[in-house]
């Protein structure tokens, strides 16, 4: 995955181009966030199509995305592929010149390229999509990680720098070794790791944009101290009041799993 550092003029030009693309702000925000997560843009013949693939257990989230992207949706419904627990939900847009323009800004030689010139166009909704696609709370519910396995080390460092400069969220770029059973070798990937306080700052940014209750679990920090736990629950409800009752239920289920 190539990382390209651009000049200020190139960044401003891309911002202008993105704003001029005749798609809604919500649609563009979802596409850009998904490109960092479970989405992709691919050129077919003349124009690009946008793809999203999710597992069956994320169906509510997937259906919300498909509905929010109706302006680029085909007339045929999304498809399912695979069987039983491996069933995948696939969204495929129409081939559109607007998507081709986004592809030109975000890709180099048909490969997604992490560049500040389009990262600067991400919104809180984009960050929420990125986290819901590839983020996880770890360390017994107190820290977090964004799985950026599809990007090289320089790209992940650029993403970390972007989060720190633009959103005031510090992440640590750290390697993880994952065994691949192809011959006898292992590959190192780089991920973004959040400490507790930085994760809280990040979650405060995205919580108002969590669209479905089933994904609230990805924002549920867990504390042994009841006072700290109640403070975080109160923050969640304040930032996303439409799911107040569901937040309490999710907390109960999380604690039952830990017992």
N, C-alpha and C positions, 0 to 999 in steps of 0.2 A: 504494500500500500504506500503510495507516494505522498510525501508531505511537501507542499510548496509554500514558501513564505512570499507574500506579495507586498507591493508598495501600497502606500495610502491611496494613491489615485486609482489603482486597480480595485482596492477594497470598495471605494466609494462608487466606482462604475458598476460593480457587481450588485451593490445594494440598490442602485437605481434600476438596474435591469430586473432584479427580483421584484421590486415594487411595481414595475410596469407590466409584469406578467398577469394576464387577465384570469386569475383564479382568486378565490376568496382568501383573506388572511388566514383563516382557520385551515383551509386546505393546504396552503403552502407551509404553515407551521407543522402540520401533521406529517407532510411529506419529508421535510427537512429533519425532523426528529426521528422519523422512521428510518431514514438513510443511515443514521448512527446505530440503529437497532435492527429490527426484523423486516425492513423494507428495502426495495431495490428499484432502480430505474434501468430499463434495458431498451436499446434501440432495435426496432423491427422495421426493416425496409427504410422508411423515411423518418418516422417519428418514434418517440419513446412511449413505453407503457410503464405504469407503476405497479409493483407487486408487493403484497404482504402475505406472509405465511405464519400462522399460529397453530398451536396445538389445540386439541378439542377442549381441554380444560380451561382455555382462555376464550371460550366462545362468546361470552357476554362482552368482553373487551373487543374482540374481533368484530362483532356485529355493530358495536358503537362506531368503530373506525369506518366500516363499510358504509354506514349511514351518513357519517360526517363527510364522506368523500363522494357523495352522490353526484356532484357536478362533473366528476371524471369517470363515473361508473359506466360500465356497459349495460346494455338492456338485459343481458342474461345474468342470472344470479351467480354468486361465488360458488366455488366447487369444493368438494371434499375429496381428499386422496388418502390412501393408506387404510389400515384396518385396526379395529379395536383401539388399544391405548396409543397406537401410533398414528391415528387419524389426524390429518392436518387440514386446516381451513385455509383456503387460498383465495385472495382477492387479486383480481387483474383488471386494471383500468382499460379504457379505450386508448388507442394510440393518438396522442394529441401534440400539436406544435408547442403548446405551453409547457408540457412535460419535457419536450426536447430542449427548450430553453433552460429549464432547471438542470437538465442533464449536462448541458454545456458548461454551466457555472460550477457544478459540483464534481465533475468527472474530468479525467485526463487520460486520453487514449483508451476510453471506454472503461476506465477503472475509477472507483470513487476515490477522490483525493481530498484529504483533510486540509482545508485552507481557511484562514481567518476571514477571507473575503465573503464566504457564505456562512461560516459559523456565527459571524456577527449579526446575522439575520435571524438566529434562533430566538424564540420567545419562551416564556415560562411554559406554555403548552408544549412546545417542542421538547423542552427538557423533561417534562412529565412523560411524554411518549418514549423518549430515550430510556428513562428509568424503568418504566413499566415493561418495556421490551427486554432490557438487559441488566437491570439493576436488582440487587438482592441485599436484604439485611442479614448480617452474619454476627458471629461472636455472641450468641445467645441474645440477639435482639438489640445490640447496642452500637454496632458498626456497620459499614456498608461497602459494597463493591460494584463497580460497573464492569461488566465483562466485555472488554474491547479486543477480543481474541482475533478479530478480523483485520486489525490494524498493526502496523509495525511500530517499533519503539518510538521513533521520532514523531509519528502521528499521535500516539498516545500522550507523549510529552506536550505536544501542541494543544491537545484537548485539555490537559491539566492546566496549562498556562492560560488558556481561554477561560476556563471556569474561575480561576483565581482573579484574573484581571477584570473580567466583565461582571461576574456574579459574586465575587468576594468569597468564594468557596475553595478551600485548599484541599487538594487530593495528593496522595502519594502514588507515584508510578512504580509498580513493583512487578517482578516476573513471577510466573507460575509455570511449572513444568507439567505438561499433560502427556501421558503415554498414548501413542497411537499404534495400534496393532498392525502396522504395515512394515514387515521386516523386524528389525531390532533397533529402533531409535526412539528418541523422545524429542519433543519440540517445545521451545520456550515461548510463551505468550506474555503480553504485558497488559496489566489491568489497572484501573483507577480505584484506589482504596481510600475510604473515608473514615476518619476518627469520629468519635461520638458527637462532638460539638459541631464539626463541619457537616456531618450528615444531617444534623438537626437544621442547620442553616439551609441546606439544599432542600430538605423536605418541606420547610416553610415556604420556599419559593413555588414548589410544584403542587402542594396540597390543594389549593383552590381549583386546580385543573384536573384532578383525578375524576374521570368521567363516570365510572361504574363502581358499584360497591364491592364487587369481587376483587378489585385490584387495591382496595384500601389496605389489605394485608401487607403490601409492599411499603407502607408508610408507618406501620405499627412498631414503635420502639417499645422494648420491654424492660421494666425495672423491678428489682426486688423491693425497693423502698416504695411503699404505697403512695407517699406524698409526691415523689418524682413521677410515678406512673400517672397519678391523677392530673398533674400539671400538663403532661404531654397529651393526655386524652382531651383535656380542656382546649389545648391549642388546636388539636385536630378538628374538634367540633366547631371552633371559632372560624377556622380557615375553610372548612367544608361543611357548613351546617346542614345541607340537605341529607347527609348521611349520619346524623347524630345517633340515631337508634342503632344503626348497623355497626357503628364504631364500638359501642358497648358490647355487642354480640361477638365481634371479632376479637376483642380483648379477652373475653371469657374463653373462647375457643383456643386462643393462643396459650393462655395459662393452663388450660386443661392438658394441652400437648406437652407442656413442660413438667407436669406433675408425674 
